[in-house]
Amino acid sequence: MWRRRTLTNDVERVELRPSKGLIKLIAKSGQEAQFDAHRGELLQVMPRRSDAIESLHDGSFFGDAVKFGWFATSAAGLLLATLSGIWLFVEPYLAKARRRRSQAAQGGLNPG
């Protein structure tokens, strides 16, 4: 639970949401407390599950070796596959355009 003695040492960040009238205190332990910004009363205290999902997504859940070794390598491979796929899609159109320009320059293509 949130105790005054450990609250200041346990706070990781504070999120202010003026449009919703909320103040969120996020603890290092994974707890979140929401306060009404106008009245200052505690609305709810609950565990944060979004941080766990995010750590699974970026690989930090498994440790730095996996995060930077496996996940970064997979991301680089995915980027390479995407770029080569774009090239394989575009290259035939570029070759066709080059061929037409070459034939037009040699006078072998009737532009009508």
C-alpha positions, 0 to 999 in steps of 0.5 A, a space after each residue: 500500500 502507499 505509505 507516506 514514509 516510502 512514497 517519496 522513495 518509491 515514485 518513478 514518475 508523475 503523470 499530469 493529465 489536466 484534460 481528464 483532471 487526473 494526477 498519476 503517481 507511478 511507483 518503481 514497484 509497479 503500482 499506480 495511484 490516481 488522484 483527482 486533480 481538483 479535489 486531491 482525493 485518491 481515486 484508485 490504487 492498482 498494479 500497472 500491467 502496461 509496463 509488463 506488456 511493454 517489457 515483453 514487447 521490447 525484450 527487456 523482460 528477458 534481460 539486456 543480452 536478449 534485448 540487444 542480442 536477439 531483439 535488435 538483430 531481429 529488428 535489423 533483419 526485419 528492416 533489411 527484409 522490408 527494404 529488399 522487398 520494396 526494391 524487388 517490387 520497384 525494380 521491374 518498373 524502373 527497368 521497364 522505364 530505363 528500357 523505354 527511355 533507351 529505345 526512345 533515345 535510339 529512335 526505336 519507339 514510336 511515342 504515339 
